[in-house]
Amino acid sequence: MGWVRKPTIWGGVCAACGSRLDHLHEAWLDGAGAVRCLACGPGEGRVPEDVALATEHPRPGLASAPRGPRRAATPGLEAPETPTDRALAELLVEGSRVLTGRATPDGRPIGHVVVARSGVWAIESREWAGRVEYRPTPTSNGRHRLMVGGVDRTTEVEAVATLVDDLATLAGAVTPVEPALAITLGDWNLASLPSLVLNRPFRHGDVWIGPPRLLVARINAAGPLEAAEVERLSALLEERLGRR
């Protein structure tokens, strides 16, 4: 069959460099189950088949995440290191801006601040492993909780929501500010998270939750900010947000 370029359904590890590839990360795959990252390229001795965005066994309703025009390097992400870095570098639409490793005026860290047409996004990433579930628990009185590998992570999700007030104060009350949590090592269970069948993240309160690449697809959605306002806000936040 040769090497095929397409998204990995459940992630994997590059056979050449050992880097971890998250859910729906585009990579080179061969018929024997080997996977290599795009940076390492296909293995030697086989002719690659570039079938980008194909899936070997597509599920009904499971479409590829929307992809906009890409740049060679996203400002703020010239050297991507984490799955969230890579998703932003590869998929974020042109004209968006990324501030990496920032802190609010009171010192709370923010992994990534993204300014796009859809608004200002505060993204925290977590390397939580295990099955990701969003469901009630015996002690939650019917309220849904985020469980990852059997551990209740809801309190940490809700902490991400508190970043909104600081960013809204800096960006202005009329600017949409969205909190998001990227889970990079989770085992995403389509049965417990049916929104993934539609290739979109889900929400707990105001916080968007999902694999990095699905969150970027949400960030790429159309929004109220014009290109000039994206530039103005990114410069303002660059000036006012500290580095962690």
Buried (B, 14 or more C-beta within 10 A) or exposed (E): EEBBBBBBBEBBBBBBEEBBBBBBBBBBBBEEEBBBBBEBEBBEEBEBBEEEEEBEEEEEEBEBBBBBEEBEEBEBBEEBEBBBBBBBBBBBBEBBBBBBBBBBEEEBEBBBBBBBBBBBBBBBBBEBBBBBBBEEBEEEEEEBBBBBBEEBBBEBBBBBBEBBEBBBEBBEEEBBBBBBBBBBBBBBEEEEBEBBBEBBBBBBEBBBBBBBBBBBBBBBBEBEBEEEBBBBBBEBBBEBBEEE
